[in-house]
């Protein structure tokens, strides 16, 4: 995953939540929105991702970091399922760390298909 595929600025996170759509993925919540191709920096049409894992929802630092690593890996493996120019915000829940990786992967793939179907 390239560095330009990370949502880093607080404003990017806010825009995805304010202008995007929400989808319940079970072990995580997905917020997404399509970027304006003219407004995208350097004309990049790659999907971008931001990951959130709060202490209240997930637990201590070890659990939060494990959840974030898992969500980033799911995005890395399956980003091609998303429409180009998509900003994605993944919000972890405590149940994410209790799932086997292949179960979380199936939920993520399903979410990607639902996103793609909603934009087609």
N, C-alpha and C positions, 0 to 999 in steps of 0.2 A: 504494500500500500504506500503510495507516494505521500510526501508531506503536504502537497497541495490538496489532498483528499481529506484533510482533517478540518473540521470546523473548530476554529480556535478563538475567535472573537466573541465576546458576550453578545454583541449585536447580531451575529449570525444565529446564535442559539435562540435569541428573542424572536427573530424574524421567522424561523421555522415554527416556533410555537404559535406566534400571532397569525401568520398567514397560511400555515400549513394545515394538513389534515391529520387526525389521530386514528391509530389502529391498535387494538388490544391484541398483543401477541401471546398472552398467557403469562409467560415468565418475564416478559418485558413489554414496554409500551413503545410504539413506533410513531414518531411525528415525521411527516415528510412534506416537502413542497418542491415544485419545479422552479429552478432559477431562470431568470430572464437571460437568454443567451447573450444579449447585447451588454448586460450588466455583469456578466461573469468575468472575473479577472483573467486576463491573457487569453480570452476565448476558450478556456478549458471547458469541455463538456463532460468531464469525469464526474461520477457521483461522489459526493462528499459525506462524511459521517462525523457526528459528535456523540460522545458516550457520557452518560450521567449515571452515577450510582451513589445515592445518598446514604448517610449513616443510619438515618431513621428507617429507610426502606430495606437496606441490604445488611447492615451490620458494621462491624469494625473495619479497620483499614485492610486487613488481609482479605476479608470477604469482598469488600468493595473492589479492590484491585483484581481479584480473581474474576469477578463478574465483568469488569471492564475489559480485561484481556479476552474473555470468552466472546463478548459482543464484537470486539474489534476483529477477532479471528473469523467470526461468522461473516462479517461484512467483507473481509479480505477474500474469503473463499467464494462468496456468492454475489459480489458486486455487479457482475455481468447480467444478473437477473433484473436489475433495476434499470429504469429508463435513464438515458444519459441526461446530465444536467439536474440530477435530483439531489437535494440536500436532505439528509436523514439524521434524525436525532433518536438515539436508542436510550431508553430509560430502564435501568435494571430493577427487578424485583427480587426479593429474597429467594423465591422459588427457583430462580435461574441456577443458582449454585447447587441445588439439590437434584437437578435433572442430569441425566447422562448427556454427554456432548451431542450424540446423534439425535436425541430427542429435542434439544434446543435448536439444533441445525434444521430439523424438520419444521419446527415452528417458524424459524426465520425464513426458510424457503417459501412456506405458505404465505407469510406476510409480504414477501417480495412479489409473489404472484398476484396477491390481492392489490398491491400498489400498482403494479403494471396494468392489471385489469381495470382499475379505477381511472387510469389516465388514457386508456386507449379509446 
